Amino acid sequence: MRYAMANLDLGLITARRGDLESAVQHGRAALKPKRRSGDLLPRANELRSRLEEHYPREKRVTEFADQLREERRALPPGAG
């Protein structure tokens, strides 16, 4: 979980710096582990929002948003 949260933090930092490629890579890496904490998806959503705000038509951002949506759908009922 620490690895995933660290990747999200790095994703947010690199997004602030304007490094889209690195931000998306960190976001996707954060979603790879199957173990989840309650903070992971809301934090990933924060990264998604920031990326969509700054890069609204970027394909990589759309793909990350789609991946995040699929992660939310895969949650058991009542988990998120």
Secondary structure, DSSP 4 states (H G I P E B T S, - for coil): -HHHHHHHHHHHHHHHTT-HHHHHHHHHHHHSSS---TTHHHHHHHHHHHHHHH-TT-HHHHHHHHHHHHHHHTSPTT--
